[in-house]
Amino acid sequence: MYIVFFSTSDVFEAEERLNNSNVGCKVVPTPVTDKAYCGVCIKINDNKYKPILEGMEYSIVQ
């Protein structure tokens, strides 16, 4: 699944939070063409991300 943010800085903040919590993730190009999103997102296979990203605004793309 992909976690999509509206700003690049949010992507890198989320990546840091996830890595600090030992949740594997990878920053990849955003797989959607909607201009509302930034050009990168986080690819993740773990469902433990919700409490780690609490307070952040994002969308999930399968």
PyMOL Python script that loads the backbone (N, CA, C, O; Angstrom):
from pymol import cmd

cmd.read_pdbstr("""\
ATOM      1  N   MET A   1       0.842  -1.170   0.000  1.00  0.00           N
ATOM      2  CA  MET A   1       0.000   0.000   0.000  1.00  0.00           C
ATOM      3  C   MET A   1       0.886   1.233   0.000  1.00  0.00           C
ATOM      4  O   MET A   1       2.062   1.164   0.358  1.00  0.00           O
ATOM      5  N   TYR A   2       0.323   2.347  -0.398  1.00  0.00           N
ATOM      6  CA  TYR A   2       1.051   3.611  -0.447  1.00  0.00           C
ATOM      7  C   TYR A   2       0.402   4.602   0.513  1.00  0.00           C
ATOM      8  O   TYR A   2      -0.823   4.696   0.589  1.00  0.00           O
ATOM      9  N   ILE A   3       1.226   5.331   1.236  1.00  0.00           N
ATOM     10  CA  ILE A   3       0.751   6.406   2.098  1.00  0.00           C
ATOM     11  C   ILE A   3       1.134   7.695   1.385  1.00  0.00           C
ATOM     12  O   ILE A   3       2.316   7.990   1.205  1.00  0.00           O
ATOM     13  N   VAL A   4       0.121   8.460   0.982  1.00  0.00           N
ATOM     14  CA  VAL A   4       0.316   9.642   0.148  1.00  0.00           C
ATOM     15  C   VAL A   4       0.077  10.898   0.976  1.00  0.00           C
ATOM     16  O   VAL A   4      -0.918  11.000   1.694  1.00  0.00           O
ATOM     17  N   PHE A   5       0.988  11.840   0.871  1.00  0.00           N
ATOM     18  CA  PHE A   5       0.915  13.102   1.620  1.00  0.00           C
ATOM     19  C   PHE A   5       0.790  14.270   0.649  1.00  0.00           C
ATOM     20  O   PHE A   5       1.027  14.114  -0.549  1.00  0.00           O
ATOM     21  N   PHE A   6       0.420  15.433   1.161  1.00  0.00           N
ATOM     22  CA  PHE A   6       0.273  16.618   0.335  1.00  0.00           C
ATOM     23  C   PHE A   6       1.572  17.404   0.216  1.00  0.00           C
ATOM     24  O   PHE A   6       1.683  18.282  -0.640  1.00  0.00           O
ATOM     25  N   SER A   7       2.561  17.103   1.063  1.00  0.00           N
ATOM     26  CA  SER A   7       3.837  17.825   0.978  1.00  0.00           C
ATOM     27  C   SER A   7       5.003  16.855   1.135  1.00  0.00           C
ATOM     28  O   SER A   7       4.903  15.847   1.834  1.00  0.00           O
ATOM     29  N   THR A   8       6.088  17.176   0.484  1.00  0.00           N
ATOM     30  CA  THR A   8       7.289  16.350   0.548  1.00  0.00           C
ATOM     31  C   THR A   8       7.851  16.304   1.959  1.00  0.00           C
ATOM     32  O   THR A   8       8.344  15.264   2.395  1.00  0.00           O
ATOM     33  N   SER A   9       7.783  17.418   2.675  1.00  0.00           N
ATOM     34  CA  SER A   9       8.317  17.434   4.037  1.00  0.00           C
ATOM     35  C   SER A   9       7.558  16.462   4.937  1.00  0.00           C
ATOM     36  O   SER A   9       8.152  15.864   5.835  1.00  0.00           O
ATOM     37  N   ASP A  10       6.247  16.295   4.710  1.00  0.00           N
ATOM     38  CA  ASP A  10       5.472  15.324   5.486  1.00  0.00           C
ATOM     39  C   ASP A  10       5.907  13.894   5.169  1.00  0.00           C
ATOM     40  O   ASP A  10       5.923  13.039   6.055  1.00  0.00           O
ATOM     41  N   VAL A  11       6.258  13.632   3.914  1.00  0.00           N
ATOM     42  CA  VAL A  11       6.738  12.300   3.530  1.00  0.00           C
ATOM     43  C   VAL A  11       7.985  11.954   4.334  1.00  0.00           C
ATOM     44  O   VAL A  11       8.088  10.861   4.892  1.00  0.00           O
ATOM     45  N   PHE A  12       8.931  12.887   4.391  1.00  0.00           N
ATOM     46  CA  PHE A  12      10.183  12.603   5.073  1.00  0.00           C
ATOM     47  C   PHE A  12      10.026  12.578   6.594  1.00  0.00           C
ATOM     48  O   PHE A  12      10.761  11.865   7.278  1.00  0.00           O
ATOM     49  N   GLU A  13       9.080  13.346   7.126  1.00  0.00           N
ATOM     50  CA  GLU A  13       8.793  13.252   8.563  1.00  0.00           C
ATOM     51  C   GLU A  13       8.190  11.877   8.879  1.00  0.00           C
ATOM     52  O   GLU A  13       8.561  11.243   9.867  1.00  0.00           O
ATOM     53  N   ALA A  14       7.269  11.429   8.040  1.00  0.00           N
ATOM     54  CA  ALA A  14       6.659  10.114   8.253  1.00  0.00           C
ATOM     55  C   ALA A  14       7.693   9.004   8.120  1.00  0.00           C
ATOM     56  O   ALA A  14       7.688   8.053   8.901  1.00  0.00           O
ATOM     57  N   GLU A  15       8.575   9.119   7.140  1.00  0.00           N
ATOM     58  CA  GLU A  15       9.630   8.118   6.970  1.00  0.00           C
ATOM     59  C   GLU A  15      10.497   8.033   8.230  1.00  0.00           C
ATOM     60  O   GLU A  15      10.834   6.939   8.682  1.00  0.00           O
ATOM     61  N   GLU A  16      10.849   9.171   8.784  1.00  0.00           N
ATOM     62  CA  GLU A  16      11.665   9.186   9.998  1.00  0.00           C
ATOM     63  C   GLU A  16      10.923   8.551  11.167  1.00  0.00           C
ATOM     64  O   GLU A  16      11.496   7.751  11.906  1.00  0.00           O
ATOM     65  N   ARG A  17       9.649   8.903  11.337  1.00  0.00           N
ATOM     66  CA  ARG A  17       8.852   8.312  12.424  1.00  0.00           C
ATOM     67  C   ARG A  17       8.773   6.794  12.288  1.00  0.00           C
ATOM     68  O   ARG A  17       8.949   6.063  13.263  1.00  0.00           O
ATOM     69  N   LEU A  18       8.506   6.327  11.063  1.00  0.00           N
ATOM     70  CA  LEU A  18       8.374   4.894  10.825  1.00  0.00           C
ATOM     71  C   LEU A  18       9.695   4.173  11.057  1.00  0.00           C
ATOM     72  O   LEU A  18       9.726   3.124  11.700  1.00  0.00           O
ATOM     73  N   ASN A  19      10.780   4.726  10.539  1.00  0.00           N
ATOM     74  CA  ASN A  19      12.092   4.102  10.738  1.00  0.00           C
ATOM     75  C   ASN A  19      12.476   4.065  12.214  1.00  0.00           C
ATOM     76  O   ASN A  19      13.049   3.080  12.679  1.00  0.00           O
ATOM     77  N   ASN A  20      12.166   5.128  12.952  1.00  0.00           N
ATOM     78  CA  ASN A  20      12.469   5.170  14.386  1.00  0.00           C
ATOM     79  C   ASN A  20      11.639   4.154  15.170  1.00  0.00           C
ATOM     80  O   ASN A  20      12.009   3.763  16.277  1.00  0.00           O
ATOM     81  N   SER A  21      10.517   3.732  14.593  1.00  0.00           N
ATOM     82  CA  SER A  21       9.650   2.732  15.234  1.00  0.00           C
ATOM     83  C   SER A  21       9.870   1.335  14.655  1.00  0.00           C
ATOM     84  O   SER A  21       9.095   0.415  14.915  1.00  0.00           O
ATOM     85  N   ASN A  22      10.927   1.191  13.873  1.00  0.00           N
ATOM     86  CA  ASN A  22      11.278  -0.098  13.250  1.00  0.00           C
ATOM     87  C   ASN A  22      10.187  -0.660  12.348  1.00  0.00           C
ATOM     88  O   ASN A  22       9.995  -1.874  12.276  1.00  0.00           O
ATOM     89  N   VAL A  23       9.475   0.229  11.661  1.00  0.00           N
ATOM     90  CA  VAL A  23       8.482  -0.184  10.672  1.00  0.00           C
ATOM     91  C   VAL A  23       9.109   0.067   9.303  1.00  0.00           C
ATOM     92  O   VAL A  23       9.424   1.207   8.960  1.00  0.00           O
ATOM     93  N   GLY A  24       9.287  -0.990   8.528  1.00  0.00           N
ATOM     94  CA  GLY A  24       9.933  -0.876   7.230  1.00  0.00           C
ATOM     95  C   GLY A  24       9.093  -0.082   6.237  1.00  0.00           C
ATOM     96  O   GLY A  24       7.889  -0.303   6.110  1.00  0.00           O
ATOM     97  N   CYS A  25       9.735   0.837   5.543  1.00  0.00           N
ATOM     98  CA  CYS A  25       9.053   1.637   4.540  1.00  0.00           C
ATOM     99  C   CYS A  25      10.065   2.096   3.502  1.00  0.00           C
ATOM    100  O   CYS A  25      11.275   1.995   3.707  1.00  0.00           O
ATOM    101  N   LYS A  26       9.555   2.601   2.386  1.00  0.00           N
ATOM    102  CA  LYS A  26      10.419   3.077   1.318  1.00  0.00           C
ATOM    103  C   LYS A  26       9.767   4.288   0.668  1.00  0.00           C
ATOM    104  O   LYS A  26       8.567   4.266   0.396  1.00  0.00           O
ATOM    105  N   VAL A  27      10.534   5.342   0.415  1.00  0.00           N
ATOM    106  CA  VAL A  27      10.025   6.511  -0.289  1.00  0.00           C
ATOM    107  C   VAL A  27      10.105   6.207  -1.781  1.00  0.00           C
ATOM    108  O   VAL A  27      11.169   5.871  -2.301  1.00  0.00           O
ATOM    109  N   VAL A  28       8.959   6.329  -2.468  1.00  0.00           N
ATOM    110  CA  VAL A  28       8.856   6.010  -3.889  1.00  0.00           C
ATOM    111  C   VAL A  28       8.035   7.096  -4.595  1.00  0.00           C
ATOM    112  O   VAL A  28       7.360   7.884  -3.931  1.00  0.00           O
ATOM    113  N   PRO A  29       8.085   7.147  -5.937  1.00  0.00           N
ATOM    114  CA  PRO A  29       7.224   8.105  -6.658  1.00  0.00           C
ATOM    115  C   PRO A  29       5.750   7.832  -6.388  1.00  0.00           C
ATOM    116  O   PRO A  29       5.340   6.678  -6.260  1.00  0.00           O
ATOM    117  N   THR A  30       4.975   8.869  -6.305  1.00  0.00           N
ATOM    118  CA  THR A  30       3.542   8.741  -6.041  1.00  0.00           C
ATOM    119  C   THR A  30       2.848   8.079  -7.230  1.00  0.00           C
ATOM    120  O   THR A  30       3.021   8.528  -8.363  1.00  0.00           O
ATOM    121  N   PRO A  31       2.057   7.009  -6.995  1.00  0.00           N
ATOM    122  CA  PRO A  31       1.416   6.291  -8.089  1.00  0.00           C
ATOM    123  C   PRO A  31       0.102   6.901  -8.561  1.00  0.00           C
ATOM    124  O   PRO A  31      -0.624   6.268  -9.328  1.00  0.00           O
ATOM    125  N   VAL A  32      -0.217   8.100  -8.125  1.00  0.00           N
ATOM    126  CA  VAL A  32      -1.460   8.756  -8.548  1.00  0.00           C
ATOM    127  C   VAL A  32      -1.119  10.007  -9.337  1.00  0.00           C
ATOM    128  O   VAL A  32      -0.049  10.587  -9.152  1.00  0.00           O
ATOM    129  N   THR A  33      -2.013  10.423 -10.206  1.00  0.00           N
ATOM    130  CA  THR A  33      -1.755  11.584 -11.055  1.00  0.00           C
ATOM    131  C   THR A  33      -2.444  12.842 -10.563  1.00  0.00           C
ATOM    132  O   THR A  33      -2.367  13.879 -11.222  1.00  0.00           O
ATOM    133  N   ASP A  34      -3.106  12.778  -9.438  1.00  0.00           N
ATOM    134  CA  ASP A  34      -3.798  13.938  -8.877  1.00  0.00           C
ATOM    135  C   ASP A  34      -2.782  15.006  -8.489  1.00  0.00           C
ATOM    136  O   ASP A  34      -1.827  14.718  -7.767  1.00  0.00           O
ATOM    137  N   LYS A  35      -2.977  16.229  -8.956  1.00  0.00           N
ATOM    138  CA  LYS A  35      -2.038  17.320  -8.676  1.00  0.00           C
ATOM    139  C   LYS A  35      -2.041  17.752  -7.215  1.00  0.00           C
ATOM    140  O   LYS A  35      -1.176  18.525  -6.801  1.00  0.00           O
ATOM    141  N   ALA A  36      -2.994  17.268  -6.430  1.00  0.00           N
ATOM    142  CA  ALA A  36      -3.064  17.662  -5.020  1.00  0.00           C
ATOM    143  C   ALA A  36      -1.961  17.012  -4.195  1.00  0.00           C
ATOM    144  O   ALA A  36      -1.682  17.447  -3.077  1.00  0.00           O
ATOM    145  N   TYR A  37      -1.336  15.978  -4.738  1.00  0.00           N
ATOM    146  CA  TYR A  37      -0.315  15.255  -3.999  1.00  0.00           C
ATOM    147  C   TYR A  37       1.078  15.683  -4.449  1.00  0.00           C
ATOM    148  O   TYR A  37       1.258  16.177  -5.562  1.00  0.00           O
ATOM    149  N   CYS A  38       2.060  15.488  -3.571  1.00  0.00           N
ATOM    150  CA  CYS A  38       3.443  15.760  -3.954  1.00  0.00           C
ATOM    151  C   CYS A  38       3.961  14.585  -4.786  1.00  0.00           C
ATOM    152  O   CYS A  38       3.237  13.608  -4.977  1.00  0.00           O
ATOM    153  N   GLY A  39       5.161  14.657  -5.269  1.00  0.00           N
ATOM    154  CA  GLY A  39       5.683  13.664  -6.201  1.00  0.00           C
ATOM    155  C   GLY A  39       6.189  12.380  -5.594  1.00  0.00           C
ATOM    156  O   GLY A  39       6.484  11.436  -6.327  1.00  0.00           O
ATOM    157  N   VAL A  40       6.303  12.308  -4.263  1.00  0.00           N
ATOM    158  CA  VAL A  40       6.775  11.081  -3.619  1.00  0.00           C
ATOM    159  C   VAL A  40       5.807  10.666  -2.518  1.00  0.00           C
ATOM    160  O   VAL A  40       5.045  11.480  -1.996  1.00  0.00           O
ATOM    161  N   CYS A  41       5.855   9.388  -2.177  1.00  0.00           N
ATOM    162  CA  CYS A  41       5.008   8.857  -1.109  1.00  0.00           C
ATOM    163  C   CYS A  41       5.765   7.733  -0.427  1.00  0.00           C
ATOM    164  O   CYS A  41       6.916   7.454  -0.763  1.00  0.00           O
ATOM    165  N   ILE A  42       5.121   7.095   0.525  1.00  0.00           N
ATOM    166  CA  ILE A  42       5.742   5.994   1.255  1.00  0.00           C
ATOM    167  C   ILE A  42       5.056   4.692   0.874  1.00  0.00           C
ATOM    168  O   ILE A  42       3.831   4.582   0.921  1.00  0.00           O
ATOM    169  N   LYS A  43       5.862   3.711   0.497  1.00  0.00           N
ATOM    170  CA  LYS A  43       5.354   2.367   0.244  1.00  0.00           C
ATOM    171  C   LYS A  43       5.615   1.561   1.508  1.00  0.00           C
ATOM    172  O   LYS A  43       6.721   1.560   2.048  1.00  0.00           O
ATOM    173  N   ILE A  44       4.568   0.872   1.968  1.00  0.00           N
ATOM    174  CA  ILE A  44       4.660   0.151   3.232  1.00  0.00           C
ATOM    175  C   ILE A  44       3.819  -1.118   3.150  1.00  0.00           C
ATOM    176  O   ILE A  44       2.792  -1.149   2.472  1.00  0.00           O
ATOM    177  N   ASN A  45       4.254  -2.148   3.834  1.00  0.00           N
ATOM    178  CA  ASN A  45       3.507  -3.411   3.864  1.00  0.00           C
ATOM    179  C   ASN A  45       3.029  -3.744   5.265  1.00  0.00           C
ATOM    180  O   ASN A  45       2.512  -4.838   5.496  1.00  0.00           O
ATOM    181  N   ASP A  46       3.190  -2.835   6.191  1.00  0.00           N
ATOM    182  CA  ASP A  46       2.896  -3.085   7.602  1.00  0.00           C
ATOM    183  C   ASP A  46       1.714  -2.218   8.032  1.00  0.00           C
ATOM    184  O   ASP A  46       1.686  -1.027   7.724  1.00  0.00           O
ATOM    185  N   ASN A  47       0.755  -2.783   8.727  1.00  0.00           N
ATOM    186  CA  ASN A  47      -0.414  -2.018   9.175  1.00  0.00           C
ATOM    187  C   ASN A  47      -0.210  -1.321  10.512  1.00  0.00           C
ATOM    188  O   ASN A  47      -1.165  -0.770  11.060  1.00  0.00           O
ATOM    189  N   LYS A  48       0.994  -1.325  11.052  1.00  0.00           N
ATOM    190  CA  LYS A  48       1.268  -0.690  12.344  1.00  0.00           C
ATOM    191  C   LYS A  48       1.496   0.813  12.225  1.00  0.00           C
ATOM    192  O   LYS A  48       1.845   1.455  13.216  1.00  0.00           O
ATOM    193  N   TYR A  49       1.310   1.385  11.051  1.00  0.00           N
ATOM    194  CA  TYR A  49       1.647   2.787  10.813  1.00  0.00           C
ATOM    195  C   TYR A  49       0.688   3.779  11.476  1.00  0.00           C
ATOM    196  O   TYR A  49       1.102   4.897  11.785  1.00  0.00           O
ATOM    197  N   LYS A  50      -0.568   3.414  11.703  1.00  0.00           N
ATOM    198  CA  LYS A  50      -1.576   4.376  12.168  1.00  0.00           C
ATOM    199  C   LYS A  50      -1.185   5.121  13.445  1.00  0.00           C
ATOM    200  O   LYS A  50      -1.222   6.352  13.447  1.00  0.00           O
ATOM    201  N   PRO A  51      -0.810   4.435  14.532  1.00  0.00           N
ATOM    202  CA  PRO A  51      -0.454   5.208  15.732  1.00  0.00           C
ATOM    203  C   PRO A  51       0.838   6.016  15.556  1.00  0.00           C
ATOM    204  O   PRO A  51       1.022   7.047  16.204  1.00  0.00           O
ATOM    205  N   ILE A  52       1.718   5.551  14.690  1.00  0.00           N
ATOM    206  CA  ILE A  52       2.991   6.242  14.467  1.00  0.00           C
ATOM    207  C   ILE A  52       2.774   7.552  13.715  1.00  0.00           C
ATOM    208  O   ILE A  52       3.472   8.537  13.959  1.00  0.00           O
ATOM    209  N   LEU A  53       1.814   7.561  12.808  1.00  0.00           N
ATOM    210  CA  LEU A  53       1.550   8.754  11.994  1.00  0.00           C
ATOM    211  C   LEU A  53       0.388   9.591  12.526  1.00  0.00           C
ATOM    212  O   LEU A  53      -0.149  10.443  11.818  1.00  0.00           O
ATOM    213  N   GLU A  54       0.010   9.345  13.766  1.00  0.00           N
ATOM    214  CA  GLU A  54      -1.099  10.095  14.372  1.00  0.00           C
ATOM    215  C   GLU A  54      -0.827  11.593  14.298  1.00  0.00           C
ATOM    216  O   GLU A  54       0.272  12.054  14.606  1.00  0.00           O
ATOM    217  N   GLY A  55      -1.841  12.340  13.888  1.00  0.00           N
ATOM    218  CA  GLY A  55      -1.726  13.791  13.778  1.00  0.00           C
ATOM    219  C   GLY A  55      -1.279  14.267  12.417  1.00  0.00           C
ATOM    220  O   GLY A  55      -1.283  15.470  12.155  1.00  0.00           O
ATOM    221  N   MET A  56      -0.893  13.354  11.541  1.00  0.00           N
ATOM    222  CA  MET A  56      -0.469  13.724  10.199  1.00  0.00           C
ATOM    223  C   MET A  56      -1.635  13.525   9.235  1.00  0.00           C
ATOM    224  O   MET A  56      -2.480  12.655   9.442  1.00  0.00           O
ATOM    225  N   GLU A  57      -1.673  14.338   8.179  1.00  0.00           N
ATOM    226  CA  GLU A  57      -2.733  14.228   7.168  1.00  0.00           C
ATOM    227  C   GLU A  57      -2.196  13.445   5.972  1.00  0.00           C
ATOM    228  O   GLU A  57      -1.187  13.822   5.376  1.00  0.00           O
ATOM    229  N   TYR A  58      -2.875  12.356   5.629  1.00  0.00           N
ATOM    230  CA  TYR A  58      -2.437  11.519   4.529  1.00  0.00           C
ATOM    231  C   TYR A  58      -3.615  10.737   3.957  1.00  0.00           C
ATOM    232  O   TYR A  58      -4.697  10.705   4.544  1.00  0.00           O
ATOM    233  N   SER A  59      -3.391  10.110   2.807  1.00  0.00           N
ATOM    234  CA  SER A  59      -4.381   9.221   2.186  1.00  0.00           C
ATOM    235  C   SER A  59      -3.705   7.892   1.911  1.00  0.00           C
ATOM    236  O   SER A  59      -2.487   7.823   1.744  1.00  0.00           O
ATOM    237  N   ILE A  60      -4.496   6.849   1.864  1.00  0.00           N
ATOM    238  CA  ILE A  60      -3.995   5.510   1.561  1.00  0.00           C
ATOM    239  C   ILE A  60      -4.419   5.149   0.142  1.00  0.00           C
ATOM    240  O   ILE A  60      -5.582   5.306  -0.231  1.00  0.00           O
ATOM    241  N   VAL A  61      -3.455   4.660  -0.647  1.00  0.00           N
ATOM    242  CA  VAL A  61      -3.721   4.186  -2.000  1.00  0.00           C
ATOM    243  C   VAL A  61      -3.286   2.738  -2.056  1.00  0.00           C
ATOM    244  O   VAL A  61      -2.142   2.424  -1.726  1.00  0.00           O
ATOM    245  N   GLN A  62      -4.169   1.859  -2.465  1.00  0.00           N
ATOM    246  CA  GLN A  62      -3.831   0.426  -2.517  1.00  0.00           C
ATOM    247  C   GLN A  62      -3.083   0.079  -3.777  1.00  0.00           C
ATOM    248  O   GLN A  62      -2.723  -1.081  -3.981  1.00  0.00           O
TER     249      GLN A  62
END
""", "prot")
cmd.dss("prot")
cmd.show_as("cartoon", "prot")
cmd.util.cbc("prot")
cmd.orient("prot")
